[in-house]
Amino acid sequence: MRRWLLPEAIEDLLPAEALHVEALRRRLLDEFSRRGYQLVAPPLLEYLEALLSGSGHDLEPRTFKLVDQLSGRTMGIRADITPQVARIDAHLLNRRGVARLCDCGSVLHALPADLMASREPVQIGVEVYGHAGPEADSEVVRLLADALEVAGIATSRIDLGHVGIFRALVAGLPGETVEELFAALQAKDVPTLTELTAGLDGAVRSALLALPACYGQPRQVLAAARRQLPALPEIEAALATLD
């Protein structure tokens, strides 16, 4: 075996590509700063229980794990920076009012997201904390569209959804079942979704099976969703927010 071979889905960036990535990173961070987002830089490593707490719980299968030689505790290499930024906002900054933060750095995935994906992608993102209304979502979506333009991506499509619809449908189900259903919905895996919903209430099952087809022209999709989904207050509120 040749000693210089890299692990699968791990690669070097040669000068031209490395320069392009760094220039794009700088342009995007400058744009975020101009919009009032402050940069934070979480560590690459954290204790596993902290790294996977809260919104990071779903990252466990994608997280590399190792033992800290100093403490003997299990550590993880971040698979996503977003939960770390949430920790910084909640426990270190602890500001009143709205906080706008941005981040950029490498993450490491135990398994690639798809056949062509790197296991060491560079992640860049923004977060708005302290405002639960649709105005914050709208601000981030508009910034995403502008970031795609800055990156030179001429053709793009932004898909919008609302997790409140899913939460309303699966309320009361076991946590493991909820996780399996959510993974199947994210992948639009209708055969698996059909199997997982076999024992559920008829109305809930029909609604969950209808969700993968709820995409396309916004007004048509929202009208179809209002016809096909249960008239629960949480679902009606989520659809109103999307509208």
Secondary structure as GFF3:
##gff-version 3
##sequence-region A 1 243
A	DSSP	alpha_helix	15	34	.	.	.	ID=ss1
A	DSSP	beta_strand	38	39	.	.	.	ID=ss2
A	DSSP	beta_strand	45	47	.	.	.	ID=ss3
A	DSSP	alpha_helix	48	51	.	.	.	ID=ss4
A	DSSP	three_ten_helix	54	62	.	.	.	ID=ss5
A	DSSP	beta_strand	64	67	.	.	.	ID=ss6
A	DSSP	beta_strand	74	77	.	.	.	ID=ss7
A	DSSP	alpha_helix	82	87	.	.	.	ID=ss8
A	DSSP	pi_helix	88	93	.	.	.	ID=ss9
A	DSSP	beta_strand	99	106	.	.	.	ID=ss10
A	DSSP	beta_strand	122	129	.	.	.	ID=ss11
A	DSSP	alpha_helix	134	150	.	.	.	ID=ss12
A	DSSP	alpha_helix	163	170	.	.	.	ID=ss13
A	DSSP	alpha_helix	175	186	.	.	.	ID=ss14
A	DSSP	alpha_helix	190	196	.	.	.	ID=ss15
A	DSSP	alpha_helix	202	210	.	.	.	ID=ss16
A	DSSP	three_ten_helix	211	213	.	.	.	ID=ss17
A	DSSP	alpha_helix	218	228	.	.	.	ID=ss18
A	DSSP	alpha_helix	233	242	.	.	.	ID=ss19
###
